[in-house]
Every structure is written in C-alpha cells, then in structure tokens.
Amino acid sequence: MAAFALEREPAGFAQINVTPLVDVMLVLLVIFMITVPLLTHKLALDFSHCSANCPTATDPVKLISVDPAAR
C-alpha cells in the first residue's frame, strides 16, 4: 500500500500570479511621480506692498442679507 502512494505524481503547488500586482504598482508609481512635484510646488507670495491698502479693524462692516419671501 505504501509503494502505491510513492508512485503517484506529486501534486502541483498553487502559485500566485504577480503580473497584475506589478501592473498596479507601476501605475501607482507613475501617478505618485507625477503628483508629488505638483504638491510640493510652492508659490512665493509677497504681501509687503499691502500694508497701506489693507483693511483695518476700524473699517465699517458690510452686511448683505437675502430675503427669501421677496420675489
């Protein structure tokens, strides 16, 4: 009985197909390579010229209201 079990071919091992995983990883890599420089780009703003025309706390407050009943 044991000799019969040794004559059988060994069962194949299940293997994971990594091709879709590699494809997804490459797409994500390209997306990150494109978006990271856009996110780290900084815009230099200079507000030193605004000191004379900037609104102050003493300026009057303008209030706008909308009456939904008035048509």
C-alpha positions in Angstrom: 0.0 0.0 0.0 2.9 2.4 0.8 4.5 1.6 -2.6 1.4 2.7 -4.4 1.4 6.1 -2.7 5.0 6.7 -3.7 4.3 6.0 -7.4 1.8 8.9 -7.8 3.0 12.2 -9.2 3.3 14.9 -6.6 0.5 17.5 -6.6 1.4 20.8 -8.1 1.8 23.8 -5.9 -0.6 26.8 -6.3 1.3 29.9 -7.4 0.2 33.4 -7.1 0.1 35.4 -10.4 2.0 38.6 -9.6 1.7 40.2 -13.0 -1.5 42.2 -12.1 0.2 43.2 -8.8 3.2 44.5 -10.7 1.0 46.4 -13.2 -0.9 48.1 -10.4 2.3 49.0 -8.6 3.8 50.5 -11.7 0.7 52.6 -12.4 0.7 53.8 -8.8 4.4 54.7 -9.1 3.8 56.8 -12.2 0.8 58.5 -10.5 2.9 59.4 -7.5 5.8 60.5 -9.6 3.6 63.0 -11.4 1.6 64.3 -8.4 4.3 64.7 -5.8 6.1 67.5 -7.6 2.8 69.3 -8.1 2.0 69.0 -4.3 5.4 70.2 -3.2 5.5 73.2 -5.6 5.3 76.4 -3.5 4.1 79.7 -4.6 6.0 82.7 -3.2 3.6 85.4 -2.0 4.8 88.9 -1.1 2.3 90.9 1.0 4.7 93.7 1.9 3.1 96.1 -0.6 -0.3 95.6 1.0 0.5 97.5 4.2 -1.1 100.8 3.0 -4.2 99.3 1.5 -5.0 96.5 3.9 -8.4 96.7 5.7 -8.2 97.6 9.3 -10.4 96.8 12.2 -11.9 100.3 12.1 -13.4 99.8 8.6 -17.2 99.5 8.6 -18.6 96.1 8.3 -20.8 95.5 5.2 -23.7 93.1 5.8 -25.6 91.6 2.9 -28.9 89.8 3.5 -31.3 88.0 1.3 -35.0 87.8 2.0 -36.4 84.6 0.5 -40.1 86.0 0.8 -39.3 89.0 -1.5 -39.8 87.9 -5.2 
